[in-house]
């Protein structure tokens, strides 16, 4: 696989950290149009269920982001990325990574 940029490596680190802090199945991180980053982990509680990516996108929306430049998801190879289109539109790079941070798949939203 192609080597990641420093900015994309940062997203991998943030996603892995979010996942690891609570032992979640997934961690995600995104970068918005201003270069700001947001990360989240899967929340699976009896009355609250949200994917890591949905949490990161929600944080970006709440912070006033209007676009997404890149998405990293750690720990899920079949992640639903529909929420990326809501903020970033089609064509946003999505990197699906193993738990060790190695990129398993690249796709576009």
Order of alpha helices (4+ residues) and beta strands (2+ residues): alpha-beta-beta-beta-beta-alpha-beta-alpha-beta-beta
